[in-house]
Structure formats: C-alpha cells, structure tokens
C-alpha cells in the first residue's frame, strides 16, 4: 500500500468478508515484522498469525459477538484494524478490552490509528460499554498516543515481556472511562 492511496474507513465488520482473516493475518505480519507491539516476535510463523487472525474473525461472526472488529483499508488490503473484546462475565459486561490496534507501518503517519481508536470508543459506547482497558508493551510513543487521548496508566509490570533475546519490556495497563 502506498501512501498516496485512498484509505476508506473505519468500517465496522458486521459480516466478515471471506478474505478478512487472510487480510488481517497479512496486516498482523507487516506490523510484527516492523517491530509493532502485536504480542508476536518478528520470527513468528505465518501459520501462527493466520490461525490467530482466523480466531478473531470467527469470534466476530458469533452471536453474541465475542470480538468486534473495525477496519480501514483499500479493497482487500487492510491499512489498519482494531479489535475489541467485550467482558463476558456478569461483573465485566460494562467493560471491554482493546486487544489490538494495528496500523500498516507504511501509513502510520496518516492518522489512521487515531481514527480507528475513536471509532472503537464510539462503537464501545454504542454497545453500552462504560470502560475500556488495554495491555501493551512499554514504548514512549505508544504510551503517549493513548494518554494524549484520555487513557490513564493503571499499572506497570517491569520487564515482564520479552520481545527478543535479552530485550525485556514493561507491560503497561491502561484504562479509559467512556
């Protein structure tokens, strides 16, 4: 995807397109290889990413949905995606977890991440969600992205994530009241 291409979205995925899982796996791979905080390392096998993407799409197809997906892109190439997981237990139904906010590294400077985050928050409100939470690996740019948009750090686990041999990162917990 080149920077000059038109990117549509965000779009709420109500009925997943048959090619969505592969498009999501491709996006997940591009973000991972570029060093993005996906939970995978750059040497993750394509099969693992594809299985994860298929699980997300399957969960977005259930009734009630176990995950909600919003996307931005051009045709069948995703420029970005956000995945929300609503709380399942009765005491958690008022909240949701922002599992992933993925933006293609080639278009990261175009504001797609902010658009997807705004759309996810709006969608969460429409679902009756009053609180969002997320876990992420520490990175000043990423942490600032969320805190500038009203998210609050609630905790940090120093060195709990290993992004590579001898490369520990903190896991950071953030929340946002809607």
N, C-alpha and C positions, 0 to 999 in steps of 0.2 A: 504494500500500500504506500503510495507516495503522498507527500504532504499536501500536494495541490488537489488531491481527490476530494470530492464531496463526501462528507460523512453524515449519514442520517441517524436520528435517534436523539435521545434514548427511546427505546421501544420496550414495552412490557411483553414478555413472552407468555402468551396465554395457551397457545397450542404450538409446541415446539416443531420447527421445520425438521424434516428427516436428516438434514445435513448439519443441524445445530451442534450435535455432540462433536463431530469432527472439527467444525469451525472453532468451537470452544477449546478443544484439545490443541489446535494449532496456535491459538492466542496464548493459551497457558504455556505452551512450549516457547514461543517468542519472548514472553515476559520472563520466564525462568532463565533462559539462556542469557538474556540481557542483565541478569542479576536481580530481577524483581523478587519481592517477598511473596512467593507463592506457597511456601512450605516444601518445595522441592529444590533439589540441587541441580546444577546445570547438566549433570550426567544422568538425570532421570531418563528412564527408558520411555519411548513413545507409547508403548503399550500401557504403562502405568498412567500416563497423562490421559490417554484415551479412555481408560477404564474410569478414572475419576470424572472426566467430562461426561461420560455416559450416565454415571450415577447421578450427577447434578441434573441432567436433562430428564432422567427417569423420575426423580423427585419433583421436578417442576410439572410433570404430567399427571401426578396422582391427584386424587380428590379426597380430602383436602390436600392442598399442596404442602409438601414437606420443605420445599425450597421455592423461592421466587427469583426469577432471572430477568434482568433488564439488559439490553444490548444496544450498542451503537456500531454502525459499520456501513459498508458498501457492498451491495449484493450479498454474496455468501462469505465475505471476508469480514471478520469482526475486528473493529478498531478498539473495542472495549466491552466489558461486561461487568456486572455487579450481581452478586448472589446473596440473597437474604434467607436466613433460616429462622422461621418463627419458633417461639418457645412452644414445646409440646405438652409439658405437664401443666396441670391447672394453675399452679402458682407462678408459672412462667409465661402464660399466654398473653400478657400485656407487653412482652418484650420480644425482640428478635436479635439475632446475631448477624452482623455484616461479615459474611465469611470471606468474600473476595471482592476486591475492586481491582480489575485488571485493565490496563491500557497498553496498547501496542506501543513499544518503545519508539517507533518511527513517528508517532503523532502525539507523544506525551505532552508536548508544549501547547497543544491546541485547546486545552480546557475541557477535554472530554471527561477526565476524571472528576472534575467538579460538577459537570452536568450529570454524570451518572450518579454521583453521591447525592445531589439534590433530588434527582428522580427517585432514588432508593428511599430517601427520607420521606418524600411525598407519598410514595406507594405504601410505605410502612404506616404512615398516618391513616391512609385510606383503609388499611386492614384493621385499624383500631389499636395499633401498637403505640405505646407511650414512651418506650425506652429502647434504645439501640445499644448494642455492645459490640466490641471487636477486640481481637487479639492480633498483634503484629510484632514483627521484629523491629528492634530499635534502628532508627535511621533518622537523623535530624530533619531532612527534607520531608519524609513521610509523616513524622510526628507533627511537624509544623503545618502540613497540609490539613490534618484533621483538627488540631487545636485552633487554627485560624477560622474554622467553620463551626465552632461551638462544642467540639468534643472535649472531654475532660479526662486526663490521665487518672486512673484509679489504682494502679499498681504496676510494679515492675519486678521481674524475676531476673536478676543479673546472670548473664552467661548461660541461660537455660537452653538456648538454641544453638546448634552447630551448623553453620552454613557451609562449612568446609573443614578440612583437617586443620585444627588449631585456630579456627575462626569462630569463637563464641560470640553470640549477640544476646542482648536482653530481650525477653518477651515483655511487651507492654500491653496493658489492658486499658482500653478507653471506653467511655460511655457518652451517650447523648440523650438528654430528655427531649422528647418531641412536644 
